[in-house]
Amino acid sequence: MTIHKGEKNGTRGDRAPHLLRSPALLAAFAVPLLCLAAYAARLPLPIPRFLAPSAKYHEPGSTMSAILRDSSDRFGTVRVLSDAPPSLEDVIAAKDHYASTGMPVSLERSGQRLTSQTIAAYSLRISGDGSPSALTLLLDAASATGSVLARVDGRTAFAADAAPIDRRVRLPIAGYGSETVVTVEAGGATPDSGLTVISPDFGEPRILMASDRQDARSVIEALFPVRKIPYDELLQVGLYGYELLVLDGPVLARLDGGAAAAIAEYVGRGAGSLLVVVDSSDIGKPGDCPSIEELLPVELSPRSLSRLPDVAMAVAIDVSGSMYGDKLSLAKAVGLELVGNLKPSDVAGLVLFDEEARWLYPPAPVSDLDARRSLAPLRAGGGTRLYPALVECIAALEASDLPEKRIVIVSDGITAPADFDALAARAFRSGIAISAMAVGAEYDKALLTRIAAGSGGRFYRVKDATEVPSLIIEDRKSVSRTIFAAEKTGVVDIAGEAAGSVYGMARLGPKPDAVAFFSSEAGDPLFATRREGTRSTLVFASDVYGNYDKEFLERPGTLSVIAAVLGGLFSERPPSATVTETADGLSLSIDADYLLSPRVALADSGGRIVFESRFIEVGPGMFHAALGRPRPGRYTALVEDRGRTIARFPLYMNGTAGAAPSDSAAAAQAYRTPFWILPRGGAPWLVAFFTLSLCITLMLRLKR
């Protein structure tokens, strides 16, 4: 046998079999293979949680689900600090989070004490027939020693020398719909800070009316109980507490995005109906508030352009080489559209431009415009200079004394540079709005949008040049405010029978699915409605105080129709319910055997939905929903079924209850924060495989 240099006799031949016979080394070889198998099976890699970072959350008023949703992409333990003990829902959410992400959730107390310890919990039984509600208070065990004195709004409602054995105090609460403060003094201790409850009054107003006429009494207030508020309180009074919202003479442009969005959601989710009273042209023009306009049964523009104020309009069409299509046909079609739709007293002109601008139809009354005459062939265009064409149009319209002035540009906006911002500012100062219609596959959107925005016009993206003529007419409608004609107008009912007269009425165009209960003799809707989901939207196109329509509103037939239509909007059947507040937060139980698959939504006083959930059927016709722990304050619980709100209950979250339900207490006591972090995905196994393989290789080389 040959012995190599540096080797002892027998060492080379015996090493490999010796290594293979070592159980430790065989196990070491197996571990990387097990890592590959775990990777292939997509198994989680257990990591002790103390080796990973943790994130702490302490957000009073936030739900456990919201906190865990925000931390779903974090690696490590989620520590949730709460002023109250964890609820059953909190424990379930923590377990679900661990099951779906592999990240442990630690439920911890913040150490802050609740502000009131005398009242540990309460439940308020609400009868659907309007009888007084029954309030049951659960006294804290430490406080239920000695005498008990309970006051409701400062008046003594319960007094005893000793607390009841079951620590429950029962009090009647009259249903006035207002906030009632209950205080309890037990065992000679200082009275607590008070508990606020709300017992609903099912006879309280179902109509919320926003109006600037606080001192005047409307026909709606004569027919129904109404809560009337100024517009600046619209998002402060709890919109979802009412079945009908009336906007009395609104200026749509002043409805900020928050108010408009809240109203649109209010109607869209079936929480209530909307009535808009259009008693002047101040409501605005189409496009001022699209989210509200699309709900209405009418268009803010009249059915015919003949009712609009006179307008001076100039249309500038780009015929340069960068434009495509038959420019001659487009120019003639635009001319015919102007003649066919504008009033004879309107002024219109059509200018063509490339490197130069030239009037095809000089500005003149539409009655003098000959759009049917043959047009000379257009010469092939070269470059594009939009600026001179706009200067021509603005100068022509500045010379006009008509009340409304409009320029429409039909171009791709690819033009020689110029000071278009100054030109748009000049047009704006002169009361001329410039709208831009972008045509072609490539166009300068930035320039055309800047011109339109700077002058108060609109920007349109036109995919087909054949759309241009009709869009010009639609744009003409959008420039005008709603027309309110202060003149005597005959009114007919839905059957076409005479129904009196009004002396002032907005000229509106009905939408195809609108139903007009009263209209002008010419067909303009006066009182119209349409279905919006499970609710209705309505418009009354005159005032509701009798300034323009006293004779019409005094007719018994008119009053009976208005009362029947508005009364038909109130279809809710309030069921019996129980509101409970514990350390878990609020919960709502209802008795209603006519519900199919009810849901609950919690709305705050600002008109925002802050919580949604399904009811759980706990018995035949009996449903329960936990509402979580919202921030202290007043809320409205909406009971929804089949896309419609069928009942609503005012609630008040105190945040002072310290008693946890037995199931929550048991779940919290049994809950243990998982020791292992189980990250999802196969990357950790691959890292472990390569790391272990490298270590084994180094170990083998060191043993040689």
C-alpha positions as CSV (number, residue, x, y, z in Angstrom):
1,M,0.0,0.0,0.0
2,T,1.3,3.4,-0.9
3,I,1.4,5.9,1.8
4,H,1.1,9.5,0.6
5,K,3.2,12.3,2.1
6,G,1.7,13.7,5.3
7,E,-0.5,10.7,6.0
8,K,-0.3,8.0,8.6
9,N,-0.7,4.5,7.7
10,G,-4.4,3.6,7.3
11,T,-5.9,7.1,7.8
12,R,-6.9,7.9,4.2
13,G,-8.6,4.6,3.6
14,D,-10.5,4.5,6.9
15,R,-11.7,8.2,7.0
16,A,-14.8,8.0,4.8
17,P,-16.3,4.8,6.3
18,H,-15.6,6.3,9.8
19,L,-17.5,9.5,9.0
20,L,-20.4,7.6,7.5
21,R,-20.6,5.4,10.6
22,S,-21.0,8.6,12.9
23,P,-24.6,9.1,13.9
24,A,-24.0,12.8,14.6
25,L,-22.7,13.4,11.2
26,L,-25.5,11.4,9.5
27,A,-28.0,13.6,11.5
28,A,-26.1,16.7,10.4
29,F,-26.4,15.6,6.7
30,A,-30.1,15.0,7.2
31,V,-31.0,18.4,8.6
32,P,-30.5,20.4,5.4
33,L,-32.5,17.8,3.5
34,L,-35.3,18.2,6.0
35,C,-35.1,22.0,5.4
36,L,-35.7,21.3,1.7
37,A,-38.6,19.0,2.5
38,A,-40.2,21.7,4.7
39,Y,-39.7,24.3,2.0
40,A,-41.4,22.1,-0.6
41,A,-44.2,21.5,1.8
42,R,-44.5,25.2,2.6
43,L,-44.3,24.6,6.3
44,P,-43.6,27.6,8.7
45,L,-40.2,27.9,10.3
46,P,-40.6,28.1,14.1
47,I,-38.7,31.0,15.7
48,P,-39.0,31.9,19.5
49,R,-40.8,35.2,19.7
50,F,-38.2,36.8,22.0
51,L,-35.7,36.6,19.1
52,A,-37.9,38.8,16.9
53,P,-38.9,42.5,17.3
54,S,-42.3,43.5,18.7
55,A,-44.6,46.4,17.9
56,K,-46.7,48.1,20.6
57,Y,-50.2,49.6,19.9
58,H,-52.2,51.7,22.3
59,E,-55.0,53.4,20.4
60,P,-58.1,54.0,22.5
61,G,-61.2,53.8,20.3
62,S,-59.6,51.6,17.6
63,T,-61.0,48.1,17.2
64,M,-58.8,45.0,17.6
65,S,-59.5,44.1,14.0
66,A,-58.3,47.5,12.7
67,I,-55.1,47.3,14.7
68,L,-54.3,43.8,13.5
69,R,-55.2,44.7,9.9
70,D,-52.7,47.6,10.1
71,S,-50.0,45.3,11.4
72,S,-50.7,42.4,9.1
73,D,-47.4,42.9,7.2
74,R,-45.2,43.3,10.3
75,F,-42.7,40.6,11.4
76,G,-42.7,39.9,15.1
77,T,-45.1,40.0,18.1
78,V,-48.0,42.5,18.1
79,R,-48.5,44.0,21.6
80,V,-51.9,45.5,22.0
81,L,-52.4,47.7,25.1
82,S,-56.0,48.4,26.2
83,D,-57.5,50.2,29.1
84,A,-60.1,47.4,29.4
85,P,-59.7,43.7,29.6
86,P,-59.7,41.8,26.3
87,S,-63.1,40.8,25.0
88,L,-64.1,37.5,23.4
89,E,-63.9,39.2,20.0
90,D,-60.4,40.5,20.8
91,V,-59.2,36.9,21.7
92,I,-60.8,35.5,18.5
93,A,-59.2,38.2,16.4
94,A,-55.8,37.5,18.0
95,K,-56.1,33.8,17.3
96,D,-57.2,34.4,13.7
97,H,-54.2,36.8,13.2
98,Y,-51.8,34.2,14.5
99,A,-53.4,31.5,12.3
100,S,-53.2,33.6,9.1
101,T,-49.9,35.4,9.6
102,G,-48.0,33.3,12.2
103,M,-47.3,36.4,14.2
104,P,-48.2,36.2,17.9
105,V,-50.5,38.8,19.5
106,S,-49.9,39.8,23.1
107,L,-53.0,41.2,24.8
108,E,-52.0,43.6,27.6
109,R,-53.6,46.1,30.0
110,S,-52.3,49.7,29.8
111,G,-52.5,50.2,33.5
112,Q,-55.0,53.1,33.2
113,R,-58.1,52.8,35.4
114,L,-61.5,53.4,34.1
115,T,-63.1,56.7,35.2
116,S,-66.1,55.1,37.0
117,Q,-66.1,52.0,39.1
118,T,-69.5,52.1,40.7
119,I,-71.4,51.0,37.6
120,A,-69.7,47.9,36.3
121,A,-72.1,47.5,33.3
122,Y,-75.6,48.3,32.2
123,S,-78.3,47.2,29.8
124,L,-81.1,49.3,28.3
125,R,-84.2,47.4,27.2
126,I,-86.0,49.4,24.4
127,S,-89.6,48.6,23.6
128,G,-90.6,49.0,20.0
129,D,-94.0,50.3,21.0
130,G,-92.7,53.6,22.4
131,S,-93.2,52.7,26.1
132,P,-90.5,53.7,28.7
133,S,-87.3,51.8,28.5
134,A,-86.0,49.7,31.3
135,L,-82.4,50.4,32.5
136,T,-80.6,47.8,34.5
137,L,-77.4,48.8,36.3
138,L,-74.8,46.2,37.5
139,L,-73.0,47.6,40.5
140,D,-69.3,46.9,41.0
141,A,-68.8,44.3,43.7
142,A,-66.5,46.5,45.8
143,S,-69.1,49.3,45.7
144,A,-72.2,47.3,46.4
145,T,-71.9,47.6,50.2
146,G,-74.2,49.7,52.2
147,S,-76.9,52.0,50.9
148,V,-77.5,52.8,47.3
149,L,-78.8,56.0,45.8
150,A,-79.5,56.4,42.1
151,R,-80.5,59.6,40.3
152,V,-81.8,60.1,36.8
153,D,-81.0,63.6,35.5
154,G,-80.6,64.8,39.1
155,R,-83.9,63.3,40.4
156,T,-83.9,60.4,42.8
157,A,-85.0,57.2,41.0
158,F,-83.9,54.5,43.4
159,A,-82.9,54.5,47.1
160,A,-82.2,51.5,49.4
161,D,-80.4,50.9,52.7
162,A,-78.6,47.9,51.2
163,A,-77.6,47.0,47.7
164,P,-79.6,44.2,46.0
165,I,-78.2,40.8,46.4
166,D,-77.6,40.4,42.7
167,R,-76.1,43.9,42.6
168,R,-78.6,45.0,39.9
169,V,-80.6,48.3,40.1
170,R,-83.5,48.7,37.7
171,L,-84.8,52.1,36.6
172,P,-87.4,53.2,34.2
173,I,-86.2,55.7,31.5
174,A,-88.7,57.8,29.6
175,G,-88.1,57.8,25.8
176,Y,-87.4,61.4,24.9
177,G,-84.6,60.7,22.5
178,S,-82.2,62.9,24.5
179,E,-79.2,62.0,26.6
180,T,-80.1,61.0,30.1
181,V,-77.4,61.1,32.9
182,V,-77.6,58.4,35.6
183,T,-75.5,58.7,38.7
184,V,-75.1,56.2,41.5
185,E,-73.8,56.6,45.1
186,A,-73.1,53.3,46.8
187,G,-71.7,52.5,50.2
188,G,-71.3,56.1,51.2
189,A,-68.7,56.7,48.6
190,T,-68.5,59.8,46.4
191,P,-71.0,59.6,43.5
192,D,-69.5,58.4,40.2
193,S,-69.0,60.7,37.2
194,G,-72.3,59.6,35.7
195,L,-73.5,57.2,33.0
196,T,-75.2,58.6,29.9
197,V,-77.9,56.6,28.1
198,I,-80.3,57.4,25.4
199,S,-83.8,56.0,25.3
200,P,-85.3,56.5,21.8
201,D,-88.4,58.5,21.2
202,F,-90.1,56.9,18.2
203,G,-92.3,60.0,17.9
204,E,-89.3,62.3,17.5
205,P,-88.6,64.0,14.1
206,R,-87.7,61.6,11.3
207,I,-86.8,64.6,9.0
208,L,-83.6,66.6,9.1
209,M,-83.9,69.9,7.2
210,A,-80.8,72.0,6.4
211,S,-81.9,75.5,5.7
212,D,-80.8,79.1,5.9
213,R,-84.3,80.2,6.8
214,Q,-84.5,79.3,10.4
215,D,-87.3,81.6,11.3
216,A,-89.7,80.7,8.5
217,R,-92.1,77.7,8.6
218,S,-92.3,75.5,5.6
219,V,-95.1,73.3,4.3
220,I,-93.0,70.2,5.2
221,E,-92.9,71.4,8.9
222,A,-96.6,71.9,8.8
223,L,-97.1,68.3,7.7
224,F,-94.4,66.5,9.8
225,P,-92.2,66.9,12.8
226,V,-88.9,68.3,11.5
227,R,-85.5,69.2,13.0
228,K,-84.2,72.3,11.3
229,I,-80.5,73.2,11.3
230,P,-78.2,75.6,9.5
231,Y,-76.0,74.2,6.8
232,D,-72.8,74.5,8.9
233,E,-74.2,72.0,11.4
234,L,-75.0,69.3,8.8
235,L,-72.0,67.1,9.8
236,Q,-72.5,67.6,13.5
237,V,-76.0,66.5,14.3
238,G,-75.9,62.8,13.3
239,L,-77.2,62.5,9.8
240,Y,-78.0,58.8,10.2
241,G,-80.5,59.5,13.0
242,Y,-83.1,60.5,10.3
243,E,-85.0,58.9,7.5
244,L,-85.2,61.9,5.3
245,L,-82.8,64.7,4.6
246,V,-84.1,68.0,3.1
247,L,-81.7,70.4,1.6
248,D,-83.7,73.7,1.4
249,G,-82.3,76.0,-1.3
250,P,-78.8,74.6,-1.2
251,V,-75.8,76.1,-3.1
252,L,-74.3,72.9,-4.3
253,A,-70.8,74.4,-4.9
254,R,-70.6,75.2,-1.1
255,L,-71.3,71.6,-0.1
256,D,-67.7,70.6,0.7
257,G,-66.4,67.2,-0.2
258,G,-67.1,65.8,3.2
259,A,-70.8,66.8,3.3
260,A,-71.5,65.7,-0.2
261,A,-69.8,62.4,0.3
262,A,-71.6,61.8,3.5
263,I,-75.0,62.5,1.9
264,A,-74.2,60.3,-1.1
265,E,-73.3,57.4,1.2
266,Y,-76.3,58.0,3.4
267,V,-78.6,57.6,0.4
268,G,-76.5,54.9,-1.3
269,R,-76.5,52.5,1.6
270,G,-80.3,52.8,2.0
271,A,-80.1,54.8,5.3
272,G,-82.5,57.5,4.2
273,S,-84.0,59.5,1.3
274,L,-83.1,63.0,0.0
275,L,-85.3,65.9,-0.9
276,V,-83.7,69.0,-2.6
277,V,-85.7,72.2,-2.8
278,V,-84.7,74.4,-5.8
279,D,-86.2,77.8,-5.1
280,S,-83.7,80.0,-7.0
281,S,-80.9,79.9,-9.5
282,D,-78.4,79.9,-6.6
283,I,-78.3,76.1,-6.5
284,G,-75.7,76.5,-9.2
285,K,-74.9,74.8,-12.5
286,P,-74.3,71.2,-13.7
287,G,-70.9,69.9,-12.4
288,D,-70.9,72.0,-9.2
289,C,-71.5,68.9,-7.0
290,P,-71.5,65.7,-9.2
291,S,-72.1,63.3,-6.3
292,I,-75.3,65.0,-5.3
293,E,-76.5,65.7,-8.9
294,E,-76.3,62.1,-10.0
295,L,-78.7,61.2,-7.2
296,L,-81.4,63.7,-8.2
297,P,-84.4,62.8,-10.5
298,V,-83.6,65.9,-12.6
299,E,-80.8,67.5,-14.5
300,L,-80.0,71.0,-13.4
301,S,-80.2,72.3,-17.0
302,P,-83.7,72.6,-18.6
303,R,-85.1,70.2,-21.1
304,S,-84.5,72.7,-23.9
305,L,-81.7,75.2,-24.7
306,S,-84.4,77.7,-25.6
307,R,-84.8,78.3,-21.8
308,L,-81.2,79.2,-21.3
309,P,-79.9,82.8,-21.2
310,D,-78.5,84.2,-24.5
311,V,-74.9,83.2,-25.1
312,A,-72.1,84.3,-27.4
313,M,-70.1,81.3,-28.5
314,A,-67.0,80.9,-30.6
315,V,-65.8,77.5,-31.7
316,A,-62.1,77.2,-32.8
317,I,-61.3,74.0,-34.8
318,D,-57.7,73.0,-35.4
319,V,-57.2,72.1,-39.1
320,S,-53.4,71.7,-39.0
321,G,-51.4,68.8,-40.3
322,S,-51.3,67.2,-36.8
323,M,-55.1,66.7,-36.8
324,Y,-56.7,63.7,-38.4
325,G,-60.0,63.1,-40.2
326,D,-62.1,65.1,-42.6
327,K,-61.9,68.6,-41.1
328,L,-64.3,70.1,-43.6
329,S,-67.1,67.6,-42.6
330,L,-66.4,68.3,-38.9
331,A,-66.6,72.1,-39.4
332,K,-69.9,71.7,-41.3
333,A,-71.3,69.4,-38.7
334,V,-70.4,71.8,-35.9
335,G,-72.1,74.6,-37.8
336,L,-75.3,72.6,-38.3
337,E,-75.3,71.6,-34.6
338,L,-75.0,75.3,-33.6
339,V,-77.9,76.4,-35.8
340,G,-80.1,73.4,-34.8
341,N,-79.7,73.8,-31.1
342,L,-78.9,77.4,-30.1
343,K,-81.6,80.0,-29.9
344,P,-81.9,82.5,-32.8
345,S,-80.9,85.3,-30.4
346,D,-77.6,83.6,-29.5
347,V,-74.4,84.6,-31.2
348,A,-72.1,82.0,-32.7
349,G,-69.0,82.0,-34.7
350,L,-66.6,79.3,-36.1
351,V,-62.9,79.9,-36.6
352,L,-60.5,77.5,-38.3
353,F,-56.8,77.7,-37.5
354,D,-53.4,76.2,-38.4
355,E,-50.5,78.6,-38.8
356,E,-53.2,81.3,-39.3
357,A,-56.7,81.9,-37.9
358,R,-59.6,82.6,-40.2
359,W,-63.4,82.9,-39.6
360,L,-65.4,80.3,-41.4
361,Y,-68.6,81.8,-39.8
362,P,-67.9,85.2,-38.4
363,P,-69.7,85.9,-35.0
364,A,-73.3,86.7,-35.8
365,P,-76.8,85.8,-34.5
366,V,-77.6,82.2,-35.1
367,S,-80.7,83.2,-37.1
368,D,-78.2,84.7,-39.7
369,L,-75.9,81.7,-39.7
370,D,-76.0,79.8,-43.0
371,A,-74.5,76.5,-42.1
372,R,-76.0,74.6,-45.0
373,R,-74.1,76.5,-47.7
374,S,-71.3,74.7,-49.5
375,L,-67.8,75.2,-48.0
376,A,-64.7,75.7,-50.0
377,P,-62.2,72.9,-49.7
378,L,-59.7,73.4,-46.8
379,R,-56.1,73.7,-47.8
380,A,-53.6,71.3,-46.3
381,G,-52.6,72.6,-42.9
382,G,-49.0,73.0,-41.8
383,G,-48.0,74.0,-38.3
384,T,-50.3,74.9,-35.5
385,R,-50.6,78.3,-33.7
386,L,-53.4,78.2,-31.2
387,Y,-52.6,81.5,-29.6
388,P,-53.7,83.8,-32.5
389,A,-57.0,81.9,-32.8
390,L,-57.8,82.4,-29.1
391,V,-56.9,86.0,-29.3
392,E,-59.4,86.4,-32.3
393,C,-62.1,84.6,-30.3
394,I,-61.6,86.5,-27.1
395,A,-61.6,89.8,-28.8
396,A,-64.8,89.0,-30.7
397,L,-66.6,87.9,-27.5
398,E,-65.4,90.9,-25.5
399,A,-67.3,93.1,-27.9
400,S,-70.5,91.2,-27.2
401,D,-73.0,92.4,-24.5
402,L,-74.7,89.0,-24.1
403,P,-74.8,87.6,-20.5
404,E,-72.8,84.4,-21.2
405,K,-69.7,83.9,-23.3
406,R,-68.1,80.6,-24.3
407,I,-65.1,79.5,-26.4
408,V,-64.7,75.8,-27.4
409,I,-61.3,74.6,-28.7
410,V,-61.2,71.5,-30.8
411,S,-57.5,70.6,-31.0
412,D,-54.8,68.2,-30.0
413,G,-53.1,71.1,-28.2
414,I,-49.8,70.5,-30.0
415,T,-49.0,74.1,-30.9
416,A,-46.2,76.7,-30.9
417,P,-45.4,78.0,-27.4
418,A,-47.0,81.2,-26.1
419,D,-48.2,82.8,-22.9
420,F,-51.5,80.9,-22.6
421,D,-51.8,81.4,-18.9
422,A,-52.1,85.2,-19.4
423,L,-54.6,84.6,-22.2
424,A,-56.7,82.4,-20.0
425,A,-56.6,85.0,-17.2
426,R,-57.7,87.7,-19.6
427,A,-60.7,85.5,-20.7
428,F,-61.6,84.9,-17.1
429,R,-61.6,88.6,-16.3
430,S,-63.8,89.2,-19.3
431,G,-66.3,86.5,-18.2
432,I,-65.4,84.1,-21.0
433,A,-65.1,80.4,-20.2
434,I,-62.9,78.4,-22.5
435,S,-63.5,74.6,-22.8
436,A,-61.0,72.3,-24.6
437,M,-61.8,69.2,-26.5
438,A,-58.7,67.0,-27.0
439,V,-58.8,64.9,-30.1
440,G,-56.2,62.6,-31.6
441,A,-54.1,59.8,-30.3
442,E,-51.5,62.2,-29.0
443,Y,-52.4,65.5,-27.4
444,D,-51.0,68.0,-24.9
445,K,-53.3,67.4,-21.9
446,A,-51.4,69.7,-19.6
447,L,-51.8,72.7,-21.9
448,L,-55.5,72.2,-22.7
449,T,-56.3,71.5,-19.1
450,R,-54.5,74.6,-18.0
451,I,-56.3,76.8,-20.4
452,A,-59.7,75.4,-19.4
453,A,-59.1,75.6,-15.7
454,G,-57.6,79.1,-15.9
455,S,-60.7,80.5,-17.6
456,G,-63.4,78.5,-15.7
457,G,-64.1,76.1,-18.6
458,R,-64.0,72.3,-18.9
459,F,-61.7,69.7,-20.4
460,Y,-63.0,66.9,-22.6
461,R,-61.2,63.9,-24.0
462,V,-62.8,63.1,-27.4
463,K,-62.0,59.6,-28.8
464,D,-64.1,60.1,-31.9
465,A,-64.4,63.4,-33.8
466,T,-68.1,62.7,-34.5
467,E,-68.7,63.3,-30.8
468,V,-67.6,66.9,-31.0
469,P,-70.8,68.6,-32.3
470,S,-73.0,67.1,-29.6
471,L,-70.4,67.7,-26.9
472,I,-70.3,71.4,-27.8
473,I,-74.1,71.6,-27.1
474,E,-73.7,69.7,-23.8
475,D,-70.9,72.1,-22.8
476,R,-73.2,75.0,-23.6
477,K,-75.7,73.6,-21.1
478,S,-73.1,73.3,-18.4
479,V,-72.1,77.0,-18.5
480,S,-75.4,78.3,-17.3
481,R,-76.8,78.4,-13.8
482,T,-80.1,76.7,-13.1
483,I,-82.9,78.8,-14.6
484,F,-85.5,80.1,-12.1
485,A,-88.4,81.7,-13.9
486,A,-90.3,84.2,-11.7
487,E,-93.5,84.2,-13.7
488,K,-96.9,82.6,-13.5
489,T,-96.8,79.0,-14.6
490,G,-99.7,76.6,-14.9
491,V,-99.3,73.3,-13.0
492,V,-100.7,69.9,-13.9
493,D,-100.7,66.7,-11.8
494,I,-99.5,63.2,-12.8
495,A,-102.7,62.6,-14.7
496,G,-102.4,65.8,-16.7
497,E,-105.2,67.6,-14.8
498,A,-104.9,71.2,-13.9
499,A,-103.5,71.7,-10.4
500,G,-103.3,75.5,-9.9
501,S,-100.4,77.8,-10.6
502,V,-97.0,78.9,-9.2
503,Y,-95.3,82.3,-9.7
504,G,-91.8,81.1,-9.6
505,M,-90.3,77.7,-10.7
506,A,-86.9,76.3,-11.6
507,R,-86.6,75.0,-15.2
508,L,-85.2,71.5,-14.8
509,G,-84.9,68.5,-17.2
510,P,-86.3,65.2,-15.9
511,K,-84.2,62.1,-16.0
512,P,-85.6,59.1,-17.9
513,D,-86.5,57.2,-14.7
514,A,-88.0,60.1,-12.9
515,V,-91.7,60.3,-11.9
516,A,-93.2,63.8,-11.8
517,F,-96.2,64.1,-9.4
518,F,-96.6,67.8,-10.5
519,S,-95.2,69.5,-13.6
520,S,-95.6,72.7,-15.5
521,E,-98.0,72.7,-18.4
522,A,-94.8,72.6,-20.6
523,G,-93.6,69.5,-18.9
524,D,-91.0,70.9,-16.5
525,P,-91.0,68.8,-13.3
526,L,-92.2,70.6,-10.2
527,F,-92.3,67.7,-7.7
528,A,-90.5,64.7,-9.0
529,T,-88.9,61.5,-7.5
530,R,-86.8,58.5,-8.5
531,R,-85.7,55.4,-6.8
532,E,-82.1,55.3,-5.7
533,G,-81.4,51.8,-4.5
534,T,-83.8,51.1,-1.7
535,R,-84.5,54.7,-1.1
536,S,-85.9,57.7,-3.0
537,T,-84.5,61.1,-4.1
538,L,-86.9,64.0,-4.7
539,V,-86.8,67.5,-6.0
540,F,-89.3,70.3,-5.4
541,A,-88.6,73.1,-8.0
542,S,-90.1,76.0,-6.2
543,D,-90.1,77.3,-2.6
544,V,-91.8,75.5,0.3
545,Y,-92.8,78.7,2.2
546,G,-95.5,80.0,-0.2
547,N,-93.5,82.9,-1.5
548,Y,-94.0,81.8,-5.1
549,D,-96.6,79.0,-4.7
550,K,-99.0,79.9,-1.9
551,E,-102.0,79.2,-4.1
552,F,-100.6,75.9,-5.2
553,L,-99.6,74.8,-1.7
554,E,-103.0,75.7,-0.2
555,R,-104.8,73.3,-2.4
556,P,-106.0,70.2,-0.5
557,G,-105.0,68.0,-3.4
558,T,-101.5,69.3,-3.3
559,L,-101.1,68.8,0.4
560,S,-102.5,65.3,0.3
561,V,-100.0,64.3,-2.5
562,I,-97.0,65.8,-0.7
563,A,-98.0,64.2,2.6
564,A,-98.6,60.8,0.9
565,V,-95.3,60.8,-0.9
566,L,-93.2,61.9,2.0
567,G,-95.1,59.7,4.5
568,G,-94.4,56.7,2.3
569,L,-90.7,57.2,2.8
570,F,-91.0,56.3,6.5
571,S,-91.4,52.6,6.4
572,E,-89.2,51.5,9.3
573,R,-90.6,49.1,11.9
574,P,-88.6,49.5,15.1
575,P,-88.1,46.1,16.8
576,S,-87.6,45.6,20.5
577,A,-83.9,45.9,21.4
578,T,-81.4,45.7,24.2
579,V,-78.4,48.0,24.3
580,T,-75.6,46.7,26.6
581,E,-72.3,48.3,27.7
582,T,-69.6,46.3,29.4
583,A,-65.8,46.3,29.4
584,D,-66.1,44.7,26.0
585,G,-67.9,47.8,24.7
586,L,-71.3,48.2,23.2
587,S,-73.6,45.4,21.9
588,L,-77.1,45.4,20.5
589,S,-79.6,42.6,20.6
590,I,-82.9,42.8,18.6
591,D,-86.1,40.8,18.5
592,A,-87.5,40.7,14.9
593,D,-88.8,37.6,13.3
594,Y,-89.2,39.4,9.9
595,L,-85.5,39.9,9.3
596,L,-83.6,37.7,6.9
597,S,-79.9,38.5,7.2
598,P,-79.5,41.6,9.2
599,R,-76.4,43.7,9.5
600,V,-75.5,46.6,11.9
601,A,-73.6,49.8,11.1
602,L,-72.5,52.3,13.7
603,A,-72.6,56.0,12.5
604,D,-71.0,58.8,14.5
605,S,-72.4,62.4,14.8
606,G,-70.3,63.5,11.9
607,G,-72.2,61.2,9.5
608,R,-69.4,58.6,9.2
609,I,-69.8,54.9,9.4
610,V,-67.2,53.8,12.0
611,F,-68.2,50.1,12.4
612,E,-70.0,47.4,10.4
613,S,-70.8,43.8,11.2
614,R,-73.4,41.1,10.8
615,F,-75.9,40.1,13.5
616,I,-75.6,36.6,14.9
617,E,-78.9,34.7,15.2
618,V,-79.0,33.4,18.8
619,G,-82.5,32.1,18.7
620,P,-85.7,32.2,16.5
621,G,-86.1,35.9,15.6
622,M,-83.4,37.0,18.0
623,F,-80.1,38.6,16.8
624,H,-77.1,39.9,18.6
625,A,-74.1,42.0,17.5
626,A,-71.1,43.2,19.3
627,L,-70.2,46.8,18.3
628,G,-66.7,46.9,19.8
629,R,-65.3,49.8,21.9
630,P,-65.7,53.0,19.9
631,R,-64.6,56.4,21.3
632,P,-66.9,57.8,23.9
633,G,-69.8,59.8,22.5
634,R,-73.1,59.6,20.7
635,Y,-73.8,57.1,17.8
636,T,-76.6,55.8,15.8
637,A,-76.9,52.0,15.2
638,L,-78.5,51.2,11.9
639,V,-80.2,47.8,11.5
640,E,-80.0,46.9,7.8
641,D,-81.6,44.1,6.0
642,R,-81.7,43.3,2.3
643,G,-80.0,46.6,1.4
644,R,-82.2,48.9,3.4
645,T,-82.2,50.4,6.9
646,I,-85.2,49.0,8.7
647,A,-84.5,50.5,12.2
648,R,-82.1,52.8,13.9
649,F,-81.3,53.3,17.6
650,P,-79.4,56.1,19.3
651,L,-76.5,54.9,21.5
652,Y,-74.0,56.4,23.8
653,M,-70.6,55.0,24.5
654,N,-69.4,55.9,28.0
655,G,-66.2,53.8,28.2
656,T,-66.5,53.5,31.9
657,A,-67.9,50.0,32.4
658,G,-65.4,47.6,34.0
659,A,-67.2,44.3,34.1
660,A,-66.5,41.8,31.4
661,P,-69.0,39.1,30.3
662,S,-68.3,35.6,31.6
663,D,-67.4,34.3,28.1
664,S,-64.9,37.2,27.6
665,A,-63.4,36.8,31.0
666,A,-63.0,33.0,30.5
667,A,-61.5,33.5,27.0
668,A,-59.1,36.2,28.3
669,Q,-58.0,34.1,31.2
670,A,-57.4,31.1,29.0
671,Y,-55.5,33.0,26.3
672,R,-51.7,32.6,26.2
673,T,-49.5,34.5,23.9
674,P,-47.9,31.9,21.5
675,F,-44.2,31.2,22.1
676,W,-43.4,30.5,18.5
677,I,-43.3,32.9,15.5
678,L,-44.4,31.0,12.4
679,P,-43.5,33.1,9.4
680,R,-45.2,32.2,6.2
681,G,-43.4,31.4,2.9
682,G,-40.4,29.2,2.1
683,A,-37.6,31.8,2.2
684,P,-36.6,31.0,5.8
685,W,-36.2,27.3,5.0
686,L,-33.9,28.1,2.0
687,V,-31.8,30.4,4.2
688,A,-31.5,27.6,6.8
689,F,-30.7,25.0,4.1
690,F,-27.8,27.0,2.7
691,T,-26.5,28.0,6.1
692,L,-26.5,24.4,7.4
693,S,-24.9,23.1,4.2
694,L,-22.1,25.7,4.5
695,C,-21.6,24.8,8.2
696,I,-21.4,21.0,7.4
697,T,-19.0,21.6,4.6
698,L,-16.7,23.6,6.8
699,M,-16.9,21.0,9.6
700,L,-15.9,18.2,7.2
701,R,-13.0,20.1,5.9
702,L,-11.8,20.8,9.4
703,K,-11.9,17.1,10.2
704,R,-9.7,16.1,7.3
